[in-house]
Structure formats: structure tokens, C-alpha cells
Amino acid sequence: MTRGSILCYLRSILSNGHPSHTLPDMPPPDRLTVLKTSKLYIGGRFVRTESGRVWPANTPAGNHVANTCWASRKDLREAVRAARSAQKGWATASPYLKGQILYRMAEMLEDRCDAFVNEIVRGGVSNKEEAELELKASVDRLVYFAGWSDKITAVFGSVNPVSTPHFNFTVPEPTGVVGLLCPNEPSLLAFVSMLAASLVLGNAVVAVVSESQPLAGASFGEVLATSDVPAGVVNLLTGKQSELAAPMRTHLDVNAIVAAAQDADMRALLGQAVATNLKRVSLIDVDDWYGPAGEDPYQILKTAEMKTTWHPVGV
């Protein structure tokens, strides 16, 4: 504002008792854009990485639009510790409750659709229509797996014929703490599909979201925080998957790994865990996350243990 415009503004106040309705034109101020830095989601809290490192998130055109934390080995260990503490309580929750919480996640994701569409577009999707399609498919995928919560035992369990006077039942149970290595794209849909398939039976999850398009996966912690998910049941890490895959592979408190990583060296590294510590490792390769392969209920069994119980007849 010039000195003259300031004087006119003051005279208006003195003469009328209030400023005039039309204020002098002011040029837009120069300002520095405040970029969001997405934190890690560990133990139900949003935390910064202990290393202090930040991973810049850029558009395909190279524009710097946000930052994400660059998780370290120690962050992974903290996430596994939180998951182990929460897993027993989550596993003993009723199937109805687990289904309701997954459905609540779908509700909160739908409620934040505009924000997530923006995150998907900034992460690298070419247009808004494609991002909206991915967002809607992600919401539908959560609802789909929520419906499986009270049907898993009926579909995949069995009553086995035996030649002795016993009842013999086989039922799927959660394997424990599951590590997820999610593909780069579709960044939200693939992550949600892997997460829901692992959660619905009662596992706790440590997920490393898309490395090249981390914004939507990192922001999903804001959905979890408002969806009644018990603290520690889901833990989200961002950063280099190759750096986090090695400690995840050797950590003895991680019972299973589901990886959609396409890097041949990483897949070979993860495969070694089967021999070194008998960890269950599933290397999945889904061509179309929108199609039947993305919602295959047999994905649930990749993080399940089949428990057989014998009970004598007549007792």
C-alpha cells in the first residue's frame, strides 16, 4: 500500500466510524509455499524418522510438491515392536468387529476422496479421472475384504473325515506380524488391497508403501487414525524399499512377508529368508490390480496358518 492509500483508509475510519467497504488494491504478497512432510505412522502415532532424513516427492515433470520421511532400520524395528504388541488383541477381536473397522476405513477414505485424488495426481497419475477411478476402486476393495471377515473360516476351513472316534477341524488363523512391500503403482489401490487382505484375518502389519509414489500411502495414516484401528495394528513406513527389505527379511519377529516388488535382486534377497529363518515369503505378481487378481480371496491365505484340532467324540 502507498502512503496516500493508507491515509485515505484512515480518513474513512475516522469519518464513518468504520473502514469503507472497498479497500485499496493490494498486490499479492510473495510467499514461500509450505510443503507437507508426511510422517511415519508407528504405534498409532505420527512420528518423524529417527534418522532425520527426508525423501522429496516430485511430480513426473520434476516439480517438488511434498516431502516424506526416509525410514531407517531403527524405524522398522520400532514398527515391528508396535505390531507385535498389538497383534494378539487384534487377532482375538470378533470377525464382526474386524469387518466393521475395515468398513470404517472405507468410509473415511471416501470422505477424504478429494484430498486423496490430489495426492494420487501429484504422485504421478496422468489425469484426475484416472486418479478418481483408483480412489473409488480402493474404497470398494476395503468394503470387499471387510465382507470376508466372518466368512473366511466357513470358506477355507473344513471338517476332516478321520478313521478314529474324533471330530477333526481345520481352520485358518493369523500368522502374526506381516511385512508388506508394496508396488510403485497403482500406489493406493495396490497398497489397500495388500493391507486389507492381511488385516482381515487378524494379522498386524508393517507396510512399506510405494517408493516412487509415496504420497497417497503415507497419507493413509490419517485414515487409520480416525477408523478405530487399534494402535500398532497398522504401521506405515516410507523410504527406500531396498534398504528396509534386508532387516525385514532377517527380523525374527516378522512372521511373513508379502512383496509385490519387481526388482529381481530384491526378490532373490527376500527368498533367502525362507532358508535362513523359515519366514513365510510370498512374492506376488499382479498384472491388473483393478481386476479379479487384485481381489483374490486366496491372498488372505498368504498370511494364514491352518490349525487342525482333534476332539474326541462323546466328550
N, C-alpha and C positions, 0 to 999 in steps of 0.2 A: 504493500500500500504506500502511495506517495503521501507527503506531508499534507498536501491540500485535501486529499480524500479522507485523511484522518480527522482534519479539522471539521469537514462537513459532517462526518459521522458524529463527532462530539456535539456540534451545534444541534443536530437532530435530537439527540438525547436531552439536551438542556431545554430546548423549546417545547418538545412534545412529551417529555417525561419517559419516552421510550425510543429506541432506535427506529429509524424508518424501515419499512418492510423491504426495501430494495437496498441491499448492501453493495458497496463498491466491488467491481470485479476484481478478483484476486487470481494471479497466475497459480497454476498447480505447483505445489512445492516439490522440489527434488527430494526423493527419499530412497532409502535402501530397502529393497524387498526383504522381508523376514521369511526365510525359508524354513519349512518344518523339518525337524530332525526326529525321525521315528525311533523310539527307544525299543529295547528288547522287552519281551513280556515273559517274566520268570516269576513263578510262585504267586501269580495273581497281582503282580506289581509291574509297573513300567520302570525299567531301570536302564541306566547307561552302562555300556560295556566297561569292564574294569580296566581295559587297555587304553581307553580314551580315544580309540581310533574311530574315524567316521568314513563311511562309504558314500561317495557322491552319486546321486541318482540323476541321470541325464536322459533327455528325450533322444529318439533316433537322430534328430538333427544336431544333437550335441549341446542343447540348452540345459544348463544346470537348474533343476526345478525343486530339488529337495535333498535331504541327507538321510542316511540310515546308519545305525551303529554297525560297526565291524566286529562281530563277536569273536571271542578268543576261546582257547581251550578251557580256561577257568570258567567262562560264562557257560560253556556246555556242561561242565561238571556241576555248577550250581543249578542248572536246569534239570539235570538228571536227579539231583538230590531232591529237588522240589517235587518232581514227578513221582519218585519212589514214595515220598511221604504221603502223597495224595491218592495213590493208586488203589490202596485197599478200600478206602471209603467209597471211591467211585465204583469199584467192582461190586461192592455189596449194595449199592443203590438199586432200587427196583427197576426192571425194564421199563415200566411206565414212566418213571421219573427221568431216566436217561433219554427216552424218546421225547418227553416234554421239553427238556433242556436243549436238545438238538433243534427242536421246532422253534424254540425261543431264539436260538441263534439265527434261524432263517428269518424270523420276524424282525430282528434288529438289523440284519443285513438289508432287508427290503426297505426298512425305514431310512437307511443311510444310502440309498441307491445313488443319489446324485453325487455324493462325495466319492463313492467307490468307482462310479463311471469315470469321474475325473481322474482318479488315481490310475485306473487302467489305461486311459488315453495318454496320460503323462508318462506312464511306464513304457509305452511303445506300440500300443494298438493303433492302427492306422486311422480309424474314424470312430465317431461317437456311437454310431449304430452297431458296430461290431462289439464295442465295449458294453453297450446295453444288453446285447444278446448274451455275452459272457456273464454279466451280473445276474440276469434272470435265470440262466442255467445253473448258476451257483446256488441261488436260493432254492430252486427246485431240487437240486441234488441233496441239500440238507434235509428238506422235507422227505425226500425219498428214503434216505437212510434212517431218519427218525422213525419212519413206519416199520423198519426192520427190528426195532429194539425188542419187541415182545414176540417176534416170530422166528428168531434165529434158532432157538432150541428146538422148536417144533419142526423146522425145515431141515436143519442139519444134524439134529440129534436122532437117536434111534433106540429101539428096544431090541436087543440082540437075542436070537434063539441059541440056547445053550442046552447041553445034554445032562446037566445036573439040576437039582431042585433049587434053582436060584432065579431071581429076577436080575437081568443084566442090562444096564442102561449106559449109553454113551452120549455125553453132552459136551458142547463147546464151552470153554472157559477162557477168559482173557489171559494172555501170556505174561502181562506185566507192564513194563516200560518199553515203549516203542519209539524208535527214532525214524523220522521221515526226512528224506532228501527229495525235495520237490523239483519238478522240471521248470525250465525257464518260462515256458508258455504252453497253454494259457495260464498265466501266473495265478489268477484267483481260482478258476474252476478246477484245475488240477490239484491245487493245494486243498481246497474244500473237499474234493472227492476223497483224497487220501486221508484227510483228517477225520471225516465223518465215518469212513469205513473202519478206522482204527478205534474211534471213541465208542461206537455204539455197543460193543460187547463189554466194555469196562476197562480198557487199557488207558494208561496215562501216556501222554505224547510229548516228545521233544521234536519240534519240526524246524528244519532249516528251509526257509521259503526261497522262492526264485532268486537266483543270484543276479541276473541281468535286469529283472523287472520286479524289484522287491517292494514297491510302494503299497500295492493292494494287500499283499500278505502281511506286511508289517502293521498296516492299519487295522487288520482283522483283530488285533488285540483289543481294540476299542469295542468291537462287537462282543468278544468274550467277556470283557469286564462288566457288561450290562446284560448278560444272558444267564445268570445263575450258575455258571460253570464254577465248580469249587476251585479254589486257589490251588495251583500246581498241577491240575489235571491236563491243561494245555500250556505249553511253553514255546514261545516263538523266538527264533534266532535269525538274524540277517548277517550276511557276510559271504566269505569265500567257502563254497561247499568243499573244495579240495582240502582246505585247512581244517574243517570240522569233521570230515568223514573219518580221518585216521583215529582221533580219540574216541569217536562214537563206535568205531569198529572194535576197539580194544577195551572199552569200558565194560566191566563185568556186571554192572547194574543195569545195562541196556539189554533187554531180553530178545528184542527183534528189531530188525531194520527193514524198512520198505523204501527202496530207492528207485526213482524214475530218471536218474542221471544217465545221460547218453555218452558221457566220456568213457572210452574203453579202459583207460588206466584206472579210473575211479571204480568202475565195475569190477575189475580184477582185484583191486585192493579190498573192496568190500567182500568179495567172495572168499578171501583168505580168512575172514572171521569165522566161517563155518568150521574150518580146520583147527584154528588156534584156540577158540573158546566156546565152540559149539553154539554160537549165536545163530538164531534163525534169520537168514538174509533172503529177501525176496527182491529180485531185480525185475521190475516191470517195464513193459514197453507198450504204451497205449498210443496208437496212431490217431485216434479221434476221441478226445475227452467228452465231446458232446454226445457221442453215440452210445450203444449198449456196453461197450468195453469200459466206458467211464463209470457206469453204474452197476457193474457186475457184482452181484452179492457175494460171489466167491472171493472177492477182495477182503471180505470180513475174515475169512478163514486164514488169511496170511498172518494174522496176529492172534490166532486162537490156538489153544491146546485142547485136544479131545480127551476128556476124562471118562473112564469107564468105572462104573460102580456095580459091585455084586451084592445082592441082598438075598438071604435065604428065604425060601417060600414058607409061609406059615408062621413067621415070627413077627 
